[in-house]
Amino acid sequence: MVSGAVSGVETVRGRRLPDLVAGAALMIVASAAACQAIASEWAPRPKDTLPRAAPEPIQDENEARGFVAHALALRAEIVGGGGAAVLARIPGGSAALWPGFFENAMAAFGRLRSSAPAALYYNPLLDVAVTTVWERRHEGWQVAAVRVLPGERLDGGRGAAPPLPSWLSAGSVPFEALFATTAARLDAFHRAHPPEATEAAQPAATFAERAADARAAQPRLTWHARQHVRWASGAEPWLRPTLKNISAALSAGDAKAVTAAAPATDAATAEAVAGLPDGLSSRLVLDMVLAAGKDLRLLIGSLPDDGEMYFLVQCHLQETVCSLHRIVMISLLERPGEPGRPIRSNGG
């Protein structure tokens, strides 16, 4: 999967709520056995530096596939609550914040012909990135350097990052901003680490720079974690019944039933929803809940094994009931204006 996975992205994301996903297991890219087999290879190095005697570069696609498998397995390990040796190297980071982040993370890869390739874990909803440089260890790979930073700094910018992702303040077209931001961040990573590059990645940041970047990303990570705590606490009494209604609409199997449940859903989306595979709705996870006006709420959900597609559901909130209004399906790898054009926050 070198030419495909390398130039594209893969994701695992979302924190599931009991009523939405009862009985469904979290789907991860690597098996538990594979994670255990390579977990010992992730012990931290004394310093974030690469060996002075550079090893041989990656020779062929099979070696590149091996690196990609290790990078994806690390993400799966962290989602499962592991990866402490790597996470401990993030200045000031709390291990409790990271499983939720990596559940929502795209993965991209660079310098796949070098002796020190790079992997990006990017959470588009939070606009936070974790960049890693890797090195060989025996027959596998280990992390040589890790850095967390706001997405704004992926292209080398050092300006102040707002506490919340910038796409959330994009007026009436936030999801068009999300499309553009995601594309810009992936492009910035691949400019710094082209997939075909043979030169080794260099973890050049100082500890002070890494610490400053981690502090800048912290507010977004904390906000994300607090959202999930609030959902689980039952502080939003309308939320769980609404999730049940969404699940029913997505599993209806009939376009007319979809539009009856969410009347503002366009015909093409209703047909697409009606054609979704059986059981898909039971695997959806809730990623984010946004206020889109005084009585409007926007729920964002996805599949834990698909980092491209989002389901957006707008509802009208009255006391403890949020009546479904519109369902939209978008792909972050499609341009706005193509099928799946994003919803606007003004309810239009």
C-alpha positions as CSV (number, residue, x, y, z in Angstrom):
1,M,0.0,0.0,0.0
2,V,3.0,2.2,-0.4
3,S,1.9,4.3,-3.4
4,G,-1.7,4.6,-2.0
5,A,-1.3,4.8,1.8
6,V,1.8,6.8,1.5
7,S,0.4,9.5,-0.7
8,G,-3.0,9.4,1.0
9,V,-4.3,9.4,4.5
10,E,-5.7,6.9,6.9
11,T,-7.7,7.6,10.1
12,V,-9.1,6.3,13.3
13,R,-11.3,8.7,15.2
14,G,-14.2,9.5,17.4
15,R,-15.2,8.7,21.0
16,R,-18.2,6.5,21.1
17,L,-21.2,7.0,23.4
18,P,-23.0,4.0,24.9
19,D,-26.4,4.5,23.3
20,L,-25.0,5.1,19.9
21,V,-22.6,2.2,19.6
22,A,-23.7,-0.4,22.2
23,G,-22.1,-3.7,21.4
24,A,-19.7,-2.4,18.7
25,A,-16.0,-2.9,19.1
26,L,-13.5,-0.1,18.2
27,M,-12.0,-1.0,14.8
28,I,-8.3,-0.3,14.6
29,V,-5.8,-0.8,11.8
30,A,-3.4,-3.2,13.5
31,S,-4.3,-6.2,15.5
32,A,-3.6,-6.4,19.2
33,A,-1.0,-9.1,18.6
34,A,0.8,-6.9,16.1
35,C,0.8,-4.0,18.6
36,Q,2.2,-6.2,21.4
37,A,4.9,-7.6,19.1
38,I,6.3,-4.2,18.3
39,A,5.5,-2.3,21.6
40,S,9.0,-3.0,22.9
41,E,10.5,-1.1,20.0
42,W,9.0,2.2,21.2
43,A,11.2,2.7,24.2
44,P,12.4,6.4,24.3
45,R,15.9,7.3,23.3
46,P,17.9,9.4,25.8
47,K,17.7,12.4,23.4
48,D,15.6,13.3,20.4
49,T,18.5,12.8,18.0
50,L,19.2,10.3,15.2
51,P,22.1,7.9,15.3
52,R,25.4,9.4,14.0
53,A,26.0,6.4,11.8
54,A,23.0,6.7,9.5
55,P,21.5,3.3,8.6
56,E,20.7,2.3,5.0
57,P,17.7,4.0,3.4
58,I,14.6,2.2,2.6
59,Q,15.2,0.1,-0.4
60,D,11.8,-1.0,-1.7
61,E,8.1,-0.9,-1.3
62,N,8.0,-3.8,1.2
63,E,10.3,-1.9,3.6
64,A,8.2,1.2,3.2
65,R,5.1,-0.8,4.0
66,G,6.8,-2.1,7.1
67,F,7.4,1.5,8.3
68,V,3.8,2.5,7.5
69,A,2.5,-0.6,9.5
70,H,4.6,0.4,12.5
71,A,3.4,4.0,12.4
72,L,-0.3,2.9,12.2
73,A,0.3,0.4,14.9
74,L,1.6,3.1,17.2
75,R,-1.6,5.1,16.6
76,A,-3.7,2.0,17.4
77,E,-1.6,1.4,20.6
78,I,-2.3,4.9,21.8
79,V,-6.0,4.7,21.1
80,G,-6.0,1.6,23.2
81,G,-4.4,3.5,26.1
82,G,-0.8,2.5,25.5
83,G,2.2,4.2,23.9
84,A,3.3,5.8,27.2
85,A,7.0,5.7,26.3
86,V,6.3,7.9,23.2
87,L,3.7,10.2,24.9
88,A,6.0,10.8,27.8
89,R,8.3,12.7,25.4
90,I,5.7,15.4,24.7
91,P,6.5,18.3,27.0
92,G,3.7,18.9,29.5
93,G,1.4,16.4,27.8
94,S,-1.3,14.5,29.7
95,A,-1.6,10.9,28.6
96,A,-5.4,11.1,29.2
97,L,-5.7,13.5,26.3
98,W,-4.2,11.4,23.6
99,P,-6.5,8.4,23.0
100,G,-9.3,10.7,21.9
101,F,-7.0,12.7,19.7
102,F,-5.6,9.7,17.9
103,E,-9.1,8.3,17.4
104,N,-9.7,11.3,15.2
105,A,-6.4,11.4,13.5
106,M,-5.5,11.2,9.9
107,A,-2.0,9.7,9.2
108,A,0.3,10.8,6.4
109,F,3.8,9.7,5.6
110,G,6.9,11.3,4.1
111,R,10.5,10.5,3.2
112,L,9.7,6.9,2.5
113,R,12.9,6.2,0.7
114,S,15.1,7.5,3.5
115,S,16.7,6.0,6.6
116,A,14.6,8.3,8.8
117,P,11.0,8.6,7.5
118,A,8.4,10.9,9.0
119,A,4.8,10.3,10.0
120,L,2.1,12.9,10.6
121,Y,-0.9,12.3,12.9
122,Y,-3.4,15.1,12.2
123,N,-6.7,15.7,13.9
124,P,-8.6,18.0,11.4
125,L,-11.4,18.9,13.8
126,L,-9.0,20.2,16.4
127,D,-6.3,21.4,13.8
128,V,-3.6,19.8,16.0
129,A,-0.7,17.7,14.6
130,V,1.7,15.2,16.0
131,T,4.8,14.8,13.9
132,T,7.2,12.0,14.3
133,V,10.6,11.0,12.9
134,W,11.4,7.3,12.9
135,E,14.5,5.1,12.8
136,R,15.3,1.5,12.3
137,R,15.6,-0.9,15.2
138,H,16.6,-4.4,14.3
139,E,13.9,-5.6,11.9
140,G,11.4,-2.9,12.9
141,W,11.1,0.9,13.6
142,Q,11.0,3.1,16.6
143,V,10.2,6.8,17.2
144,A,13.3,8.9,17.2
145,A,11.5,12.3,17.8
146,V,8.0,13.4,18.5
147,R,6.4,16.9,18.4
148,V,2.9,18.2,19.0
149,L,1.9,21.5,17.5
150,P,-1.1,23.5,16.3
151,G,-1.8,23.0,12.6
152,E,-0.9,26.6,11.9
153,R,2.8,25.8,12.7
154,L,3.1,22.9,10.3
155,D,4.4,25.2,7.7
156,G,7.0,26.8,10.0
157,G,4.9,29.7,11.2
158,R,5.5,30.9,14.8
159,G,2.5,33.2,15.3
160,A,0.1,32.8,18.2
161,A,-2.5,30.1,17.7
162,P,-6.1,30.7,18.8
163,P,-7.4,28.5,21.6
164,L,-9.9,26.9,19.3
165,P,-9.5,25.7,15.7
166,S,-9.8,28.6,13.3
167,W,-12.4,26.9,11.1
168,L,-15.0,27.1,13.9
169,S,-15.0,30.9,13.6
170,A,-15.3,31.0,9.8
171,G,-18.8,32.6,9.9
172,S,-21.5,30.9,7.8
173,V,-19.2,28.5,5.9
174,P,-17.2,26.7,8.7
175,F,-16.9,23.4,6.8
176,E,-15.6,25.0,3.7
177,A,-12.9,26.4,6.0
178,L,-12.3,22.9,7.4
179,F,-11.8,21.5,3.9
180,A,-9.3,24.3,3.1
181,T,-7.5,24.0,6.4
182,T,-7.1,20.2,6.1
183,A,-5.7,20.4,2.6
184,A,-3.3,23.2,3.7
185,R,-2.0,21.1,6.6
186,L,-1.4,18.0,4.6
187,D,0.3,20.0,1.8
188,A,2.6,21.7,4.4
189,F,3.6,18.3,5.8
190,H,4.3,16.9,2.3
191,R,6.3,20.0,1.4
192,A,8.5,19.4,4.4
193,H,8.6,15.6,3.9
194,P,7.9,14.6,0.3
195,P,6.9,10.9,0.1
196,E,9.6,10.2,-2.5
197,A,12.4,12.0,-0.7
198,T,15.6,10.0,0.1
199,E,17.1,12.5,2.6
200,A,16.5,11.6,6.2
201,A,14.1,13.7,8.3
202,Q,15.9,15.8,10.9
203,P,14.3,16.5,14.3
204,A,15.7,20.0,14.5
205,A,13.4,21.6,17.1
206,T,14.9,22.4,20.5
207,F,13.2,21.3,23.7
208,A,12.1,24.9,24.3
209,E,10.5,25.1,20.8
210,R,8.7,21.7,21.3
211,A,7.4,22.8,24.7
212,A,6.1,26.1,23.3
213,D,4.3,24.2,20.5
214,A,2.8,21.8,23.0
215,R,1.5,24.6,25.2
216,A,-0.1,26.3,22.1
217,A,-2.0,23.1,21.2
218,Q,-3.1,22.3,24.8
219,P,-6.3,24.4,24.9
220,R,-7.7,22.6,21.9
221,L,-6.9,19.2,23.3
222,T,-8.4,20.1,26.7
223,W,-11.6,21.5,25.1
224,H,-12.0,18.3,23.2
225,A,-11.6,16.1,26.3
226,R,-14.1,18.2,28.2
227,Q,-16.7,17.8,25.5
228,H,-16.5,14.0,25.9
229,V,-16.7,14.2,29.6
230,R,-19.8,16.4,29.3
231,W,-21.6,14.0,27.0
232,A,-20.8,11.0,29.2
233,S,-22.1,12.9,32.3
234,G,-25.6,13.3,30.9
235,A,-25.4,17.0,31.2
236,E,-27.1,17.3,27.8
237,P,-30.4,15.4,28.3
238,W,-31.4,15.9,24.6
239,L,-28.3,14.3,23.2
240,R,-28.8,10.6,23.7
241,P,-32.4,10.5,22.4
242,T,-31.1,12.6,19.4
243,L,-28.4,10.0,18.7
244,K,-30.9,7.3,18.7
245,N,-33.0,9.2,16.2
246,I,-30.0,9.7,14.0
247,S,-29.2,6.1,14.1
248,A,-32.7,5.2,13.1
249,A,-32.7,7.6,10.2
250,L,-29.4,6.4,8.9
251,S,-30.5,2.8,9.1
252,A,-34.0,3.3,7.6
253,G,-33.0,2.0,4.2
254,D,-35.5,4.2,2.5
255,A,-35.0,7.7,1.1
256,K,-38.5,8.8,2.0
257,A,-38.0,7.7,5.6
258,V,-34.7,9.7,5.7
259,T,-36.4,12.9,4.5
260,A,-39.3,12.3,6.9
261,A,-36.9,12.1,9.8
262,A,-34.8,15.1,8.6
263,P,-36.9,17.2,6.2
264,A,-34.2,19.5,4.9
265,T,-32.0,16.7,3.7
266,D,-31.6,17.0,-0.1
267,A,-32.7,14.2,-2.3
268,A,-29.3,13.0,-3.3
269,T,-28.1,12.7,0.3
270,A,-31.3,10.9,1.2
271,E,-30.7,8.3,-1.5
272,A,-27.1,7.9,-0.4
273,V,-28.1,7.4,3.2
274,A,-30.8,4.9,2.2
275,G,-28.1,2.9,0.5
276,L,-25.7,2.7,3.4
277,P,-24.6,-0.8,4.4
278,D,-26.6,-2.6,7.1
279,G,-25.1,-2.1,10.5
280,L,-23.2,1.1,9.6
281,S,-25.2,3.3,11.9
282,S,-24.3,1.1,14.9
283,R,-20.6,1.8,14.3
284,L,-20.8,5.5,14.1
285,V,-19.1,7.6,16.7
286,L,-19.8,11.1,17.9
287,D,-16.9,13.4,17.2
288,M,-18.2,16.9,18.1
289,V,-21.3,18.9,19.0
290,L,-21.5,22.5,18.0
291,A,-24.0,25.3,18.7
292,A,-25.1,26.7,15.3
293,G,-27.4,29.5,16.6
294,K,-29.7,29.9,19.6
295,D,-31.7,26.7,19.0
296,L,-29.6,24.9,16.4
297,R,-27.1,22.1,17.2
298,L,-24.7,20.4,14.7
299,L,-23.6,16.9,15.5
300,I,-20.5,15.6,13.7
301,G,-20.0,11.8,13.5
302,S,-17.8,9.3,11.7
303,L,-16.8,5.7,11.4
304,P,-13.7,4.8,13.5
305,D,-12.1,3.1,10.6
306,D,-12.7,5.8,7.9
307,G,-10.9,9.2,8.1
308,E,-12.4,10.7,5.0
309,M,-16.2,10.7,5.5
310,Y,-18.2,12.7,8.1
311,F,-21.9,12.7,8.8
312,L,-23.3,16.1,9.8
313,V,-26.7,16.3,11.4
314,Q,-28.4,19.6,12.2
315,C,-31.3,19.6,14.7
316,H,-33.5,22.2,16.3
317,L,-33.3,22.2,20.1
318,Q,-36.4,22.9,22.2
319,E,-35.9,22.0,25.9
320,T,-35.0,18.3,26.0
321,V,-35.8,17.5,22.3
322,C,-33.7,18.3,19.3
323,S,-35.7,17.6,16.2
324,L,-33.7,16.4,13.2
325,H,-33.5,19.0,10.4
326,R,-30.9,18.0,7.9
327,I,-28.3,15.3,7.2
328,V,-25.2,15.9,5.2
329,M,-22.4,13.6,4.2
330,I,-19.0,15.2,3.4
331,S,-15.5,13.9,2.6
332,L,-12.5,16.0,3.6
333,L,-10.8,14.8,0.4
334,E,-13.5,16.3,-1.9
335,R,-13.5,20.0,-2.9
336,P,-16.4,22.1,-1.7
337,G,-19.0,22.3,-4.5
338,E,-18.6,18.7,-5.4
339,P,-21.0,16.1,-4.1
340,G,-21.2,16.3,-0.4
341,R,-21.0,20.1,-0.3
342,P,-20.9,21.1,3.4
343,I,-23.7,22.4,5.5
344,R,-23.8,26.1,6.5
345,S,-24.2,27.0,10.1
346,N,-27.0,29.4,9.5
347,G,-29.3,26.5,8.8
348,G,-29.4,27.1,5.0
